[in-house]
C-alpha cells in the first residue's frame, strides 16, 4: 500500500511538473512576433493561441455601406475607416492621419496615410472613399442607414434622386486628400465618420453585393480578412498580412459561431464549456449565477449603456400640455426601486437623456426629476387634480410586444402612479408600426420609448429632441442651443457647456420622464488582456461594439491561466477544488 501511494504521488508530481513546464513554454525570454510581423506584448501567449471565439448573429453581407441592420460583425474588421475611437471616446487616426475644418467650417479635410493597400494589392486612396460615400447615398443601393449621413452636403438630395451622385459633397483633391462638405457647420462630423468603412470598388463592380460573402471574392483593407463563411455554422477572420495601417492586430484569428435571431444560442453554458471566450449576459437568472460563482464573478464586467428608456408625452395638446402634470409624473416614480426589483442587474436609474460617462452628461440634473411623492401630489393638485380626482383616462403604450422585465417595470410604474398620485393608468402593448406612426405624428399621448446612441457625441442624443423630430415637445431655446453646439469647432469646454444647458431645459421642462439606462453585463476570459478593455477614464471596463474595430486589434491572450481555474497539486491528488 505504501509503495502504491508513493507511485501515485510521484505520478502526480510528474504531472504537476508537466503543467508548470507547459506554462513556462508558453512564454519566451524576449518579445515574440505574430504571423503578420507584429511584436507581441511580453506576457502574450504563443501566436497559435491568439484565437478569439464568440457567438455571432448571422447576417447577409459584410459591407458597411450595403447594409447595417442585416450585416455581419466582420464589416468593421475587414475594412478601414477614416477614424477610430478609443475606450475614452477620443478619436484615433485610421486611414486618415489627421483632419481639420475649413475656415468657414463647411468642409472637413481628411489627409490619408500613404502605403495602405487592399488585399489584392491595389492602393487605398481618397478616391475609394468618394466611391464609398456615393454608394451609400445611391438610391439604387437602398442603403438602410443612409439617414445617418444627412449632414453631408446634398446627401438627402441624392437619396431622393433630385441630383446625381457626383453632386454629393465628398471629393478627392488628390489621391490622399479627401474633402467632406456639410450643408451647415458640423463640428461633430469627425465623430460621425468613425462609421466610414471603405467599400472596395473593384470587388463591388466585379461581384456585386455578394462580394463580401465568400473568401475567394472578398477584398480586405482592414486588420482582418475573410477566410471562411459556412452558412449557419461559422465565420472565420484572420490577421491581414497586407494591412499596413495603425491598428495591426495581436489576435491571429476570430471565429464567429453563427446563430439566427429566432434561435438564441446557449451562451453561458458554451462559455463555461470553454467553447467561446466572450458573451453578453441578458438573463437575470444567469447574472445571479455568475455573481455567485467563485471563478465567473471575477470575469463579469458591468457598465451603463448609452441609451435611455423614458416616458414621452404629447405636450402639444391634452392633459400633458400642462407642465405641472408632467412634473407630477416625474416626481411620482421611484426609479431606484425599479432598478432594484423588476430590472435588478439590468438597469440603472435615469434622470436625464445622457447617461453618466457619455460626453457632456451632467450629474447635477439628478435632482430635477427626483422621486418626491409629496411634491408630485402638490404639482398634480396645482394642475386641478387633487389626489387624482377628475384626472382623465390615459393609456401608457408599450412598443412592439414588450415583455419580461420591461413589462414588469412598467406595471411597477403603473402602481406607483396609482399609489402616489391616485390616478389609474392603463398599460397597453401596441403593434410597433402603430406605435411609431403615433410617435412620429405627435399623437402618442403617453408611451415608453427606448433610444440608443448612434455615435458618441452629445449632438446625437440631444438632436433627437429638436422640434423637427419625433417627440411631441418643443422648446425654441433648446433648439437654438443644440444647433449652436453643432457649430462650435475647437472649443470643447464651450461646446460641452452649451449642450449641458440644452439638456437642463429638456429635463426641467419635462420633455420626457426619464426612467432608466440599460446596464450591460459581459463576461470574458480573465486571460484576455489589452488596453481597450482596461478601465477607462470613467472607471469601467467594456467590450463596446462601437469600439470593436479598436478593441479587436489591441486585445490578446496572455500566457497566464484564468483566475481561479488552476487546481493545486494536492487537490488533483486527493480530489476537490
TIVEXFI-735163 format. One record per residue (C-alpha): residue in one letter; x, z, y. Coordinates in nm, 4 decimals. Layout:
! residues N
R   r          u          w          v
R   A          X          Z          Y
...
//
This chain:
! residues 577
R   r          u          w          v
R   X     0.0000     0.0000     0.0000
R   X     0.2831     0.0893     0.2379
R   X     0.4564    -0.2436     0.1684
R   X     0.1325    -0.4317     0.2216
R   X     0.0778    -0.2534     0.5507
R   X     0.4299    -0.3382     0.6663
R   X     0.3774    -0.7021     0.5727
R   X     0.0580    -0.7130     0.7794
R   X     0.2338    -0.5514     1.0754
R   X     0.5271    -0.7930     1.0512
R   X     0.2951    -1.0921     1.0284
R   X     0.1020    -0.9709     1.3316
R   X     0.4289    -0.9158     1.5170
R   X     0.5383    -1.2721     1.4412
R   X     0.2034    -1.3970     1.5716
R   X     0.2421    -1.1900     1.8876
R   X     0.5913    -1.3300     1.9467
R   X     0.4484    -1.6770     1.8965
R   X     0.1819    -1.6144     2.1590
R   X     0.4447    -1.4922     2.4045
R   X     0.6744    -1.7876     2.3376
R   X     0.3836    -2.0276     2.3749
R   X     0.3024    -1.8769     2.7128
R   X     0.6656    -1.8912     2.8192
R   X     0.6941    -2.2503     2.7028
R   X     0.4083    -2.3440     2.9314
R   X     0.6249    -2.2794     3.2349
R   X     0.9520    -2.4353     3.3306
R   X     1.2535    -2.2978     3.5203
R   X     1.2075    -2.5420     3.8079
R   X     0.9178    -2.7344     3.9605
R   X     0.7593    -2.9879     3.7269
R   X     0.6240    -3.3288     3.8203
R   X     0.2923    -3.4715     3.7072
R   X     0.2201    -3.8237     3.5846
R   X     0.1969    -3.9727     3.9344
R   X     0.5126    -3.8033     4.0607
R   X     0.3556    -3.5127     4.2478
R   X     0.5663    -3.1960     4.2437
R   X     0.3573    -2.9227     4.0862
R   X     0.3387    -2.5587     4.2024
R   X     0.5870    -2.3313     4.0258
R   X     0.3123    -2.1476     3.8346
R   X     0.1297    -2.4617     3.7204
R   X     0.0598    -2.5297     3.3546
R   X     0.2023    -2.8432     3.1973
R   X     0.0538    -3.1741     3.3194
R   X    -0.1332    -3.2332     2.9929
R   X    -0.3267    -2.9116     3.0567
R   X    -0.4413    -3.0222     3.4025
R   X    -0.7833    -3.1343     3.2793
R   X    -1.0949    -3.0115     3.4590
R   X    -1.4289    -3.0258     3.2773
R   X    -1.7774    -2.9726     3.4158
R   X    -2.1324    -3.0915     3.3691
R   X    -2.2260    -3.3863     3.5873
R   X    -2.5659    -3.5288     3.6756
R   X    -2.5639    -3.8943     3.5741
R   X    -2.6382    -4.1453     3.8473
R   X    -2.6324    -4.5209     3.8922
R   X    -2.3254    -4.6106     4.0977
R   X    -2.0041    -4.4599     4.2317
R   X    -2.0031    -4.6270     4.5703
R   X    -2.0956    -4.4107     4.8698
R   X    -2.2344    -4.6924     5.0815
R   X    -2.4539    -4.8208     4.7987
R   X    -2.6479    -4.5025     4.7234
R   X    -2.6127    -4.1318     4.7883
R   X    -2.9208    -3.9819     4.6281
R   X    -2.8665    -4.1586     4.2958
R   X    -2.4875    -4.1636     4.2991
R   X    -2.2208    -4.0191     4.0722
R   X    -1.9730    -3.7498     4.1671
R   X    -1.6809    -3.9906     4.1358
R   X    -1.7755    -4.1790     4.4529
R   X    -1.5963    -3.9104     4.6565
R   X    -1.2814    -3.9275     4.4458
R   X    -1.2169    -4.2952     4.3755
R   X    -1.2404    -4.3989     4.7424
R   X    -1.0507    -4.2888     5.0523
R   X    -1.2437    -4.1620     5.3568
R   X    -1.1182    -4.1753     5.7127
R   X    -1.1193    -3.7949     5.7391
R   X    -1.1421    -3.4960     5.5067
R   X    -1.2438    -3.1369     5.5772
R   X    -1.0716    -2.8180     5.4600
R   X    -1.2092    -2.4822     5.3470
R   X    -1.2263    -2.3608     5.7083
R   X    -1.4185    -2.6744     5.8121
R   X    -1.1274    -2.8128     6.0068
R   X    -1.0832    -3.1890     5.9953
R   X    -0.7930    -3.3283     5.7920
R   X    -0.6332    -3.6728     5.8241
R   X    -0.7079    -3.9039     5.5322
R   X    -0.6918    -4.2816     5.5743
R   X    -0.6832    -4.2109     5.9474
R   X    -0.3661    -4.0308     6.0549
R   X    -0.5218    -3.9415     6.3900
R   X    -0.8205    -4.0222     6.6110
R   X    -0.9170    -3.9965     6.9757
R   X    -1.2090    -4.0828     7.2032
R   X    -1.2057    -4.3412     7.4816
R   X    -1.2122    -4.2245     7.8419
R   X    -1.5870    -4.2815     7.8700
R   X    -1.6487    -4.1088     7.5351
R   X    -1.8457    -4.4041     7.3978
R   X    -1.5793    -4.5163     7.1498
R   X    -1.3558    -4.3451     6.8971
R   X    -1.0217    -4.4906     6.7898
R   X    -0.9012    -4.4223     6.4365
R   X    -0.5376    -4.5004     6.3639
R   X    -0.4906    -4.5740     5.9944
R   X    -0.1817    -4.4844     5.7969
R   X     0.0196    -4.7734     5.6606
R   X     0.1048    -4.8145     5.2946
R   X    -0.2383    -4.7382     5.1482
R   X    -0.3496    -4.9799     4.8785
R   X    -0.6374    -5.0425     4.6432
R   X    -0.5616    -5.0043     4.2744
R   X    -0.5435    -5.3828     4.2427
R   X    -0.2510    -5.3813     4.4869
R   X    -0.4415    -5.5121     4.7886
R   X    -0.3580    -5.3295     5.1168
R   X    -0.6226    -5.0983     5.2612
R   X    -0.6787    -5.1795     5.6291
R   X    -0.9201    -5.1232     5.9152
R   X    -1.0996    -5.4446     5.8171
R   X    -1.2091    -5.2770     5.4921
R   X    -1.3821    -5.0030     5.6888
R   X    -1.5536    -5.2611     5.9092
R   X    -1.6859    -5.4258     5.5928
R   X    -1.7892    -5.0863     5.4531
R   X    -1.9965    -4.9801     5.7543
R   X    -2.1589    -5.3205     5.7803
R   X    -2.2515    -5.2948     5.4141
R   X    -2.4130    -4.9586     5.4819
R   X    -2.6218    -5.0979     5.7695
R   X    -2.7104    -5.4230     5.5926
R   X    -3.0884    -5.4201     5.5337
R   X    -3.0351    -5.6239     5.2169
R   X    -2.8388    -5.3285     5.0770
R   X    -3.1353    -5.0930     5.1353
R   X    -2.8966    -4.8009     5.1680
R   X    -3.0775    -4.4701     5.1136
R   X    -2.8522    -4.2708     5.3504
R   X    -2.8443    -4.5125     5.6426
R   X    -3.0221    -4.2704     5.8771
R   X    -2.7103    -4.0521     5.8813
R   X    -2.5089    -4.3151     6.0730
R   X    -2.7616    -4.3810     6.3503
R   X    -2.5235    -4.2543     6.6265
R   X    -2.3109    -4.5681     6.5652
R   X    -2.3972    -4.8332     6.8212
R   X    -2.6563    -5.0876     6.7006
R   X    -2.6815    -4.9278     6.3560
R   X    -3.0585    -4.8898     6.3726
R   X    -3.0993    -5.2375     6.5205
R   X    -2.9036    -5.3908     6.2323
R   X    -3.1113    -5.1995     5.9770
R   X    -3.4294    -5.3227     6.1450
R   X    -3.2954    -5.6824     6.1384
R   X    -3.3064    -5.7035     6.5181
R   X    -2.9406    -5.8024     6.5481
R   X    -2.6866    -5.9442     6.2990
R   X    -2.4421    -5.7254     6.1075
R   X    -2.1467    -5.8281     6.3217
R   X    -2.3213    -5.6633     6.6191
R   X    -2.2578    -5.3241     6.4625
R   X    -2.0359    -5.1045     6.6783
R   X    -1.7479    -5.0923     6.4285
R   X    -1.4479    -5.3201     6.4897
R   X    -1.0853    -5.3622     6.3873
R   X    -0.8467    -5.4111     6.6790
R   X    -0.5749    -5.4853     6.4269
R   X    -0.5009    -5.4007     6.0633
R   X    -0.4521    -5.0322     6.1378
R   X    -0.6753    -4.9567     6.4383
R   X    -1.0469    -4.9023     6.3821
R   X    -1.2890    -4.8624     6.6723
R   X    -1.6299    -4.6997     6.6246
R   X    -1.8670    -4.7275     6.9214
R   X    -2.1632    -4.4980     6.9793
R   X    -2.4817    -4.5555     7.1718
R   X    -2.4279    -4.2276     7.3570
R   X    -2.1311    -3.9934     7.3870
R   X    -2.0987    -3.8375     7.0411
R   X    -1.8438    -3.5569     7.0250
R   X    -1.9175    -3.4888     6.6583
R   X    -1.8544    -3.8426     6.5307
R   X    -1.5282    -3.7464     6.3530
R   X    -1.7172    -3.4739     6.1631
R   X    -1.9856    -3.7270     6.0791
R   X    -1.7244    -3.9665     5.9430
R   X    -1.5913    -3.7276     5.6824
R   X    -1.8524    -3.9279     5.4917
R   X    -1.6767    -4.2638     5.5151
R   X    -1.5545    -4.3543     5.1667
R   X    -1.4423    -4.7139     5.1774
R   X    -1.6017    -4.9860     4.9626
R   X    -1.3652    -5.2445     4.8052
R   X    -1.4925    -5.5754     4.9350
R   X    -1.3108    -5.7709     4.6665
R   X    -1.4942    -5.5810     4.3910
R   X    -1.8372    -5.5899     4.5570
R   X    -1.8193    -5.9638     4.6153
R   X    -1.6942    -6.0399     4.2651
R   X    -1.9001    -5.7999     4.0522
R   X    -2.1932    -5.6974     4.2729
R   X    -2.3351    -5.3461     4.2908
R   X    -2.2244    -5.2651     3.9370
R   X    -1.8523    -5.2893     4.0214
R   X    -1.8117    -4.9113     4.0116
R   X    -1.9731    -4.8575     3.6711
R   X    -1.7019    -4.9949     3.4405
R   X    -1.3292    -4.9245     3.4239
R   X    -1.2474    -5.2936     3.3987
R   X    -1.4293    -5.3758     3.7265
R   X    -1.3803    -5.0534     3.9209
R   X    -1.1219    -5.0579     4.2010
R   X    -0.9960    -4.7332     4.3488
R   X    -0.8440    -4.6444     4.6828
R   X    -0.8657    -4.2686     4.6367
R   X    -0.6813    -3.9958     4.4437
R   X    -0.8516    -4.0797     4.1107
R   X    -0.9656    -4.3889     3.9250
R   X    -1.2307    -4.4507     3.6600
R   X    -1.1101    -4.4742     3.3007
R   X    -1.4335    -4.4150     3.1090
R   X    -1.8070    -4.4080     3.1703
R   X    -2.0006    -4.3690     2.8494
R   X    -2.3665    -4.3622     2.9475
R   X    -2.5453    -4.0359     2.8686
R   X    -2.2197    -3.8945     2.7353
R   X    -1.9268    -3.8539     2.9711
R   X    -1.7314    -3.9943     3.2628
R   X    -1.3531    -3.9643     3.2925
R   X    -1.1401    -3.9975     3.6039
R   X    -0.7605    -3.9869     3.6028
R   X    -0.4999    -3.9413     3.8743
R   X    -0.4477    -4.2737     4.0501
R   X    -0.0819    -4.3892     4.0232
R   X    -0.1317    -4.6332     4.3149
R   X    -0.2612    -4.3697     4.5576
R   X    -0.0192    -4.3079     4.8456
R   X    -0.2464    -4.1078     5.0731
R   X    -0.2132    -3.7424     5.1766
R   X    -0.4345    -3.5993     4.9005
R   X    -0.2220    -3.6592     4.5907
R   X    -0.3818    -3.4542     4.3128
R   X    -0.2318    -3.1902     4.0881
R   X    -0.5049    -3.2480     3.8307
R   X    -0.4407    -3.5210     3.5770
R   X    -0.7953    -3.5707     3.4549
R   X    -1.1519    -3.4906     3.5487
R   X    -1.4073    -3.5015     3.2665
R   X    -1.7747    -3.5042     3.3599
R   X    -2.0130    -3.4216     3.0752
R   X    -2.3249    -3.6147     3.1695
R   X    -2.6833    -3.4940     3.1758
R   X    -3.0076    -3.6143     3.3315
R   X    -3.2409    -3.4330     3.5671
R   X    -3.5100    -3.3816     3.3041
R   X    -3.2784    -3.2083     3.0581
R   X    -3.0679    -2.9407     3.2188
R   X    -2.7505    -2.8536     3.0243
R   X    -2.6766    -2.5077     2.8757
R   X    -2.4162    -2.4406     3.1427
R   X    -2.3334    -2.0742     3.0892
R   X    -2.3141    -2.0945     2.7064
R   X    -2.0893    -2.4002     2.7443
R   X    -1.8707    -2.2099     2.9886
R   X    -1.8425    -1.9140     2.7523
R   X    -1.7566    -2.1519     2.4674
R   X    -1.4727    -2.2973     2.6793
R   X    -1.6360    -2.6406     2.6934
R   X    -1.6433    -2.6507     3.0747
R   X    -1.4314    -2.4858     3.3447
R   X    -1.6777    -2.4541     3.6321
R   X    -2.0527    -2.4301     3.6838
R   X    -2.3197    -2.3189     3.9269
R   X    -2.5410    -2.0270     3.8295
R   X    -2.9036    -2.0553     3.9414
R   X    -3.0744    -1.8183     3.6978
R   X    -3.1199    -1.4555     3.7975
R   X    -3.1030    -1.3546     3.4317
R   X    -2.7711    -1.5335     3.3800
R   X    -2.6385    -1.3917     3.7044
R   X    -2.7188    -1.0403     3.5869
R   X    -2.5471    -1.1013     3.2555
R   X    -2.2347    -1.2310     3.4281
R   X    -2.2216    -0.9320     3.6613
R   X    -2.2316    -0.7000     3.3592
R   X    -1.9660    -0.8877     3.1599
R   X    -1.6120    -0.7431     3.1863
R   X    -1.4499    -1.0898     3.1914
R   X    -1.7072    -1.3107     3.3596
R   X    -1.7710    -1.0794     3.6529
R   X    -1.4146    -1.1450     3.7708
R   X    -1.4787    -1.5209     3.7670
R   X    -1.8026    -1.5070     3.9657
R   X    -1.7874    -1.6277     4.3267
R   X    -2.0731    -1.5980     4.5738
R   X    -2.1247    -1.7414     4.9206
R   X    -2.4050    -1.8264     5.1604
R   X    -2.5244    -2.1857     5.1503
R   X    -2.5528    -2.3829     5.4721
R   X    -2.9292    -2.4078     5.4635
R   X    -3.2346    -2.2221     5.5857
R   X    -3.5815    -2.1535     5.4493
R   X    -3.8271    -2.0978     5.7309
R   X    -4.1936    -2.0980     5.8244
R   X    -4.2704    -2.3901     6.0516
R   X    -4.5798    -2.3735     6.2713
R   X    -4.7751    -2.6205     6.4792
R   X    -4.7231    -2.4805     6.8280
R   X    -4.8905    -2.7764     6.9971
R   X    -5.2436    -2.6561     6.9204
R   X    -5.4337    -2.3900     6.7330
R   X    -5.3512    -2.0290     6.6629
R   X    -4.9712    -2.0717     6.6687
R   X    -4.9646    -2.2173     7.0185
R   X    -4.9659    -1.8518     7.1280
R   X    -4.6075    -1.7154     7.1350
R   X    -4.7373    -1.3639     7.0688
R   X    -4.8846    -1.4717     6.7350
R   X    -4.5575    -1.6342     6.6363
R   X    -4.3690    -1.3206     6.7356
R   X    -4.6101    -1.1077     6.5323
R   X    -4.5379    -1.3145     6.2220
R   X    -4.1630    -1.2966     6.2824
R   X    -4.1652    -0.9157     6.3022
R   X    -4.4071    -0.8606     6.0103
R   X    -4.1779    -0.9950     5.7363
R   X    -3.9166    -0.7744     5.5723
R   X    -3.6507    -1.0277     5.4811
R   X    -3.4216    -0.7688     5.3252
R   X    -3.6941    -0.6633     5.0834
R   X    -3.7499    -1.0245     4.9781
R   X    -3.3764    -1.0803     4.9249
R   X    -3.3545    -0.7671     4.7114
R   X    -3.6602    -0.8381     4.4985
R   X    -3.8016    -1.1862     4.4375
R   X    -3.4791    -1.3554     4.5486
R   X    -3.2302    -1.0980     4.4253
R   X    -2.8885    -1.2585     4.3950
R   X    -3.0205    -1.5933     4.5174
R   X    -3.0668    -1.5410     4.8920
R   X    -2.9542    -1.3534     5.1997
R   X    -3.1848    -1.2751     5.4952
R   X    -3.2085    -1.5356     5.7718
R   X    -3.2754    -1.4600     6.1357
R   X    -3.1720    -1.7953     6.2816
R   X    -3.1216    -2.1559     6.1726
R   X    -2.7437    -2.1448     6.1345
R   X    -2.6091    -1.9030     5.8697
R   X    -2.3080    -1.6880     5.9468
R   X    -1.9986    -1.8908     5.8621
R   X    -2.1442    -2.2146     5.9966
R   X    -1.9688    -2.3309     6.3165
R   X    -2.1286    -2.1707     6.6260
R   X    -2.3516    -1.9351     6.4228
R   X    -2.4386    -1.6248     6.6245
R   X    -2.4845    -1.2859     6.4535
R   X    -2.6221    -1.1420     6.7801
R   X    -2.9519    -1.3203     6.7120
R   X    -3.0352    -1.0979     6.4143
R   X    -3.2330    -0.8520     6.6264
R   X    -3.4616    -1.1126     6.7843
R   X    -3.6805    -1.1690     6.4780
R   X    -3.6069    -0.8303     6.3174
R   X    -3.8529    -0.6583     6.0870
R   X    -4.0618    -0.4290     6.3073
R   X    -4.4220    -0.3868     6.1840
R   X    -4.5203    -0.1711     6.4826
R   X    -4.4083    -0.4393     6.7264
R   X    -4.5719    -0.7039     6.5069
R   X    -4.9116    -0.5331     6.5293
R   X    -4.8664    -0.4847     6.9032
R   X    -4.7973    -0.8547     6.9605
R   X    -5.0967    -0.9563     6.7471
R   X    -5.3233    -0.7179     6.9393
R   X    -5.1956    -0.8587     7.2706
R   X    -5.2950    -1.2029     7.1412
R   X    -5.6510    -1.0748     7.0885
R   X    -5.6457    -0.9873     6.7198
R   X    -5.6124    -0.6078     6.6857
R   X    -5.5447    -0.5167     6.3225
R   X    -5.6041    -0.8821     6.2384
R   X    -5.9714    -0.8756     6.3382
R   X    -6.1033    -1.2204     6.4204
R   X    -5.7900    -1.3997     6.3034
R   X    -5.8896    -1.7448     6.1740
R   X    -5.8412    -1.8752     5.8203
R   X    -5.4864    -2.0100     5.7734
R   X    -5.3172    -2.1727     5.4752
R   X    -4.9431    -2.1416     5.4171
R   X    -4.8321    -2.4625     5.2477
R   X    -4.5517    -2.4935     4.9945
R   X    -4.3948    -2.8309     4.9319
R   X    -4.3995    -3.0196     4.6040
R   X    -4.4740    -2.7652     4.3355
R   X    -4.2560    -2.4733     4.4436
R   X    -4.2420    -2.2251     4.1585
R   X    -4.0376    -1.9379     4.0221
R   X    -3.8556    -1.7112     4.2654
R   X    -3.9540    -1.9147     4.5739
R   X    -4.3231    -1.8869     4.4953
R   X    -4.2773    -1.5154     4.4226
R   X    -4.1092    -1.4720     4.7614
R   X    -4.3938    -1.6465     4.9413
R   X    -4.6501    -1.4311     4.7653
R   X    -4.4476    -1.1321     4.8837
R   X    -4.4654    -1.2639     5.2407
R   X    -4.8397    -1.3134     5.1970
R   X    -4.8683    -0.9458     5.1020
R   X    -4.6529    -0.8347     5.3978
R   X    -4.8701    -1.0252     5.6444
R   X    -5.1755    -0.8598     5.4949
R   X    -5.0244    -0.5119     5.4985
R   X    -4.8520    -0.5257     5.8376
R   X    -5.0933    -0.7419     6.0344
R   X    -5.4222    -0.7069     5.8495
R   X    -5.4606    -1.0829     5.8019
R   X    -5.5134    -1.2766     5.4802
R   X    -5.3129    -1.5962     5.4465
R   X    -5.3834    -1.8377     5.1611
R   X    -5.0769    -1.9787     4.9799
R   X    -5.1247    -2.3391     4.8700
R   X    -4.8925    -2.5692     4.6766
R   X    -4.9233    -2.9210     4.8205
R   X    -4.8022    -3.2530     4.6848
R   X    -4.4744    -3.3478     4.8506
R   X    -4.5943    -3.6629     5.0304
R   X    -4.8984    -3.4893     5.1769
R   X    -4.6769    -3.2049     5.2946
R   X    -4.4187    -3.4329     5.4564
R   X    -4.6823    -3.6505     5.6230
R   X    -4.8376    -3.3403     5.7782
R   X    -4.4967    -3.2067     5.8846
R   X    -4.3795    -3.5317     6.0427
R   X    -4.7215    -3.5865     6.2009
R   X    -4.7162    -3.2383     6.3583
R   X    -5.0435    -3.1443     6.1877
R   X    -4.8990    -2.8860     5.9490
R   X    -5.0324    -2.5529     6.0727
R   X    -4.8066    -2.3255     5.8676
R   X    -4.5648    -2.4135     5.5895
R   X    -4.2407    -2.3235     5.4160
R   X    -3.9590    -2.5698     5.4816
R   X    -3.6140    -2.5649     5.3226
R   X    -3.3446    -2.7601     5.5044
R   X    -2.9792    -2.8021     5.4116
R   X    -2.6994    -2.9345     5.6286
R   X    -2.5551    -3.2860     5.6089
R   X    -2.2255    -3.2240     5.7867
R   X    -2.0561    -2.9102     5.9162
R   X    -2.1318    -2.9139     6.2862
R   X    -2.3982    -2.7307     6.4912
R   X    -2.5399    -3.0633     6.6061
R   X    -2.6610    -3.1200     6.2509
R   X    -2.8747    -2.8081     6.2096
R   X    -2.9976    -2.7895     6.5697
R   X    -3.0789    -3.1535     6.6487
R   X    -3.3429    -3.1239     6.3767
R   X    -3.5450    -2.9125     6.6226
R   X    -3.5484    -3.1542     6.9145
R   X    -3.8907    -3.2629     7.0331
R   X    -3.8494    -3.6107     6.8827
R   X    -3.8109    -3.4587     6.5362
R   X    -4.0302    -3.3357     6.2566
R   X    -4.1394    -2.9970     6.3887
R   X    -4.4454    -2.9124     6.5950
R   X    -4.2414    -2.7262     6.8547
R   X    -4.0986    -2.8337     7.1870
R   X    -3.8707    -2.6778     7.4469
R   X    -3.7229    -2.9011     7.7153
R   X    -3.4273    -2.6740     7.7888
R   X    -3.3428    -2.6625     7.4206
R   X    -3.3473    -3.0426     7.4081
R   X    -3.1174    -3.0695     7.7090
R   X    -2.8684    -2.8201     7.5658
R   X    -2.8483    -2.9923     7.2281
R   X    -2.7921    -3.3269     7.3968
R   X    -2.5291    -3.1679     7.6232
R   X    -2.3478    -3.0160     7.3235
R   X    -2.3194    -3.3584     7.1686
R   X    -2.1382    -3.4918     7.4746
R   X    -1.8708    -3.2226     7.5102
R   X    -1.5382    -3.3542     7.3824
R   X    -1.2198    -3.1482     7.3697
R   X    -1.3629    -2.8103     7.4775
R   X    -1.4647    -2.6321     7.1578
R   X    -1.5438    -2.2989     7.3237
R   X    -1.7768    -2.4522     7.5805
R   X    -1.9430    -2.6637     7.3153
R   X    -1.9982    -2.3568     7.0949
R   X    -2.1481    -2.1646     7.3876
R   X    -2.3932    -2.4453     7.4648
R   X    -2.5133    -2.4656     7.1044
R   X    -2.5456    -2.0868     7.0806
R   X    -2.7584    -2.0853     7.3938
R   X    -2.9778    -2.3560     7.2409
R   X    -3.0241    -2.1647     6.9176
R   X    -3.1155    -1.8479     7.1093
R   X    -3.4004    -2.0400     7.2723
R   X    -3.5171    -2.1638     6.9319
R   X    -3.5191    -1.8113     6.7878
R   X    -3.6679    -1.6306     7.0898
R   X    -3.9432    -1.8877     7.1335
R   X    -4.0078    -1.8616     6.7592
R   X    -3.9816    -2.2320     6.6926
R   X    -3.9876    -2.1055     6.3351
R   X    -3.9880    -1.7772     6.1472
R   X    -3.6534    -1.7826     5.9700
R   X    -3.6662    -1.6217     5.6256
R   X    -3.3573    -1.6680     5.4108
R   X    -3.0449    -1.8669     5.3398
R   X    -2.9697    -1.9549     4.9791
R   X    -2.6874    -1.7708     4.8092
R   X    -2.4704    -1.9883     4.5880
R   X    -2.3313    -1.8316     4.2733
R   X    -2.0490    -2.0145     4.0983
R   X    -1.8220    -1.9325     3.8125
R   X    -1.4860    -2.0872     3.7410
R   X    -1.1878    -2.0020     3.5235
R   X    -0.9586    -1.7412     3.6709
R   X    -0.6556    -1.9518     3.5763
R   X    -0.7688    -2.2238     3.8194
R   X    -0.5839    -2.1890     4.1449
R   X    -0.5395    -2.3799     4.4694
R   X    -0.5617    -2.3438     4.8444
R   X    -0.9113    -2.4930     4.8611
R   X    -1.0593    -2.2092     4.6558
R   X    -0.8726    -1.9251     4.8213
R   X    -1.0768    -1.7145     5.0674
R   X    -1.1411    -1.8998     5.3921
R   X    -1.1418    -1.7546     5.7433
R   X    -1.4928    -1.6251     5.6775
R   X    -1.3705    -1.4265     5.3787
R   X    -1.5294    -1.6060     5.0840
R   X    -1.4275    -1.8484     4.8101
R   X    -1.6356    -2.1577     4.7496
R   X    -1.6391    -2.4669     4.5305
R   X    -1.8176    -2.6632     4.8005
R   X    -1.9352    -3.0169     4.7266
R   X    -1.8806    -3.1244     5.0863
R   X    -1.5148    -3.0386     5.0255
R   X    -1.4835    -3.1752     4.6724
R   X    -1.2525    -3.4528     4.7908
R   X    -1.0109    -3.1908     4.9248
R   X    -1.0757    -2.9332     4.6550
R   X    -1.0236    -3.1689     4.3616
R   X    -0.6801    -3.2658     4.4873
R   X    -0.5474    -2.9177     4.5614
R   X    -0.6594    -2.7153     4.2604
R   X    -0.4663    -2.6834     3.9356
R   X    -0.4490    -2.4774     3.6186
R   X    -0.1854    -2.2071     3.6114
R   X     0.0243    -2.1127     3.3087
R   X    -0.1281    -1.7642     3.3151
R   X    -0.4031    -1.6546     3.0750
R   X    -0.7509    -1.5934     3.2115
R   X    -0.8076    -1.2423     3.3367
R   X    -0.9250    -1.0193     3.0544
R   X    -0.9001    -1.2947     2.7936
R   X    -0.5804    -1.1846     2.6188
R   X    -0.6234    -0.9425     2.3314
R   X    -0.3444    -0.6910     2.2653
R   X    -0.1291    -0.6770     1.9559
R   X    -0.2953    -0.3578     1.8301
R   X    -0.6443    -0.4981     1.8893
R   X    -0.5516    -0.8035     1.6835
R   X    -0.4141    -0.5808     1.4132
R   X    -0.6969    -0.3304     1.3885
R   X    -0.9849    -0.5249     1.5406
R   X    -1.1903    -0.4601     1.8520
R   X    -1.1428    -0.5818     2.2055
//
